[in-house]
């Protein structure tokens, strides 16, 4: 879609919606004036309005925009879409759904069978051009549009729709999992002598380095671990101690537990 004719609306501009808005402006180079935002309490978007974003109601947003990013709670989606159904029929529009546990079939039932729908699952790192955004859908043009919008905001991957709940856990919830791990590493750093701000910076930058190793080399993590561990060294001693206390098992169990609860979101 030609950027000159693209207006993007974000319904439910909370944490993830706002992160997407900032990322689109900073990394996709879409003008703030071409992005419309709404949420239950629009007064919370006053800072965005001062930056040039359009803050408006859902009806105006859908009327004026041709790309609608739906970023609301699963239990809110049906009511919102049914109220906007008459506006979604007026011209060609694409719904980009960030709503976990709501299928493309359901979205089409609630608004209009002819509307283009694509599901995505980004994470809040979209604000800094570092999101992992999974995309699924049947309409190739809608998928292409989603990739065009979100590729500058990090990495994208097209997946089957039945994997979207898993993508929600791994890509979206995963941010919190890795942050908790970085926090634990920084706490260990404090115990062995660093100040909190020093330990936090070292932990975060080292985590970034580990991720870059895998992104650049495409190696299995164990390949890079083997490069760091030496016989009878301090690295393998620390790794083994962590495994004795269930590090990998705890991470896996946490991911599986999150996944098992996603069906309860509706």
N, C-alpha and C positions, 0 to 999 in steps of 0.2 A: 504493500500500500504506500502511495506517495505521502511522504511526511507532511507536505503542504496541506493535504486534505485529511490528515490523521488527527483526530481529537480523542484523547483517552480519558475515560471516566473510571474512578476507583470508588466503588460502593463499599463502605466499611473500612475507611482509611484509619485503622488503628495501627498497631505496631508493624505488622507485615505490609499493610497497604501503604503506610507512610514510607517505609523503607523502599518499596518498589518505586514510589513517586520520586524520591530523592535520587535513586539509582538511575531512573530513566532520564532525568535532567542532567545528572553529572556524567554518565557514561554512554547513554544512548543519544545524548545531545538533543533531546526534545525540549522545547521551550516550556517553562513553567506555565505560561499562559495557555498552553494546549492541553494541560492536564486539569481535569475537574475532580474534586474530592468531596465526599460526603460521609457522614457517620451520624449515629444517634444524637450525639452532642457536637454540633458543628462549632460551638464556641471553643472546643479543644483544638480546632484547626486554625485559630487566628494567626499563629505564627506563619503558617503556610500561605495564608491570604496576603500577608504583608510581603511575602517573597514573590508574589505574582501568580500563585496557583488560584484557580477558580474554586471557591468553596460554596457549595450550593446544595439544593435538595435533590433527591433521587430522580424525580420526574424531569427536572431541567437537565440534569446530568445525562440521562438516557436520550432525551430529545436532541441534545447538542453533540453527543459523542457517537462515533462509529465503532469504537472499541470499548467494551465495558468489562472492567476487571472486577469480578465479584469476590470480595474478601470479607465475608461475614461468617458468623457461627453457623454450623450445619442446621441447627434448629430454627434459624431465622430465614434461611434461603427461600423456602417455598412461599412464605407470605410476601416477601419482598418481590420475588419474580412474578407472582400472580398479579400483584398490584401494578406492575410495570408492563404487563403483557401487551396491552394495546399500543404502547409506545415502541416496543420491540418489533412490531409488525410494520411500522411505517416505512422503513428503508433498510437496506442491507447493513446489518450490525453483527459484530462478533462478540460473543460472551467468552471471556477468559476466566475460568473459575479456579479460585484458590481454595475452594471450600472442601475440606476433607470429608470423606464418607458420603458425599453426594455425587451420584453418577451422571453421566451425560444424558442418559435416557430420562432420568428424573427432571433434569433441568429443562429438557425439551418439552416434557409433559406440562411443566408448570408455566412455561412462557409461550413458545410457539414451535411447532415441529420443524418449521423451515429455517429457524435461526441457526447460525453457525456457532458451534460450541467447541471449546478445547479446554481440557483440564491441565493445570500446572501445579507444581509444588516447589516453590522457591524457599529460601530462608532469609532471615533478616540481614544476612551479609550482603544482600542485593544492594543495600545502601552504599556499600563500599566496593562494588564491582567484584565481589567474591562469592556470589551465591552458587549453589548447585541447584539448578532448576530442572525438574523432571516434567516431561510434557506427554500428554496422551490425547488421542482423538481419532475420529474417522475422516474428518474433512481435511484434506491435504493443504488447502489454502489457509485454514485456521492454524494448523500446525506450523506452517511456514511463517505465518505472522507472529506466532508466539516465539519461535526461534529468533526471528529478526529483532523482536523487542528485548528478549532476555539474554541472548548470547553476549552482548556487551556488558551485562551485569554479572558475569562469571562464566560458568560452564552450563551447557544444556545437554539433555539426553532424552530422546524420544523412547517411551516405553509403552507396553501394553496397559490398558486401563486397569486390569485386575491387579496390577502391581502398584497402583497409586497409594493405597494404604501403607504399603511397605515403604514407598518413597517418602511418605509423610513422616514416618518414624526415623528413617535413616538420614534424610536430608534436612528436614525441618526441626524435629526434636533433637536430631543429632548435634546441632549447634550447642544445645544445653549440655549434652553428654560430654562433648569435648571441652567445654568451658569448665565443667566440674572437674575433669581430669587435670586441666591446666591449673585450676585453683589448688588441687591437692598437691601438685608438683611444687607450686610456689610456697605452700605451707611447709613442705619438706625443706625447701630452700631456706626458709626463715629459721627453722630448727637447727640447721647446720651453719648459720652465721650471717645470712644476708638480711638486710632490712626488707620490709614488705614490698615497697615499690621496686626495689632492685630484683627481688626474687620473682615478682610478677612479670617484669619486663623480660627477664631471662627465660622464664617458662614459656611465655607467649611467643617470643621470637624463635625459641628452639622448636616449639610445636609447628610454627610456620615453616621452619627449615625442614622438618621431617616430612611435612606435606609436600613441599617443593621437590624433595628428593624423589618421592613417588610419582608426582605429576610429570617431572622431567624425564625420569629414567624408565617409567612404566614397569618397574620391577615389583616383585612381590615384597611386602614389608620385611619378611625374614631375610631376604637377600641383603637389604641394607642394614638390618640388625647384625648380620654376620660380619659386616665390614667394621662394626664398632666394637664388637666383643672380641676379647683376646683371652687365651688360656689363663685361668686363675686370676682374671682381671676383676676390677671393681664393677664394670658394666654387667657382666654375666652374674656376678654375685647379687647385685640389686635386682636384676630381672628374675632370677630364680626365687628370691625372697618374695617378690610381688606375686609370682605365680603360686607359691606355697600358700599365700593368703587369698588366692582366688581372683586375681585381677581380671584375667580374660573371661573367666566364668561369670563374674559379676557383670561385666559389660554385656556379654551375650544375654544373660538372664534379664537385664534391664531392657534391652532392645525388644526381646520377645514379649516381656510383660507389657511394654507400651503398645506393641502391636495387637496384643490380645484385647486391649481395652478400646481400640479405635472404633469398633462397631457400636460402642455406647455413646458416641458423640452426638448422634441425632436426637 
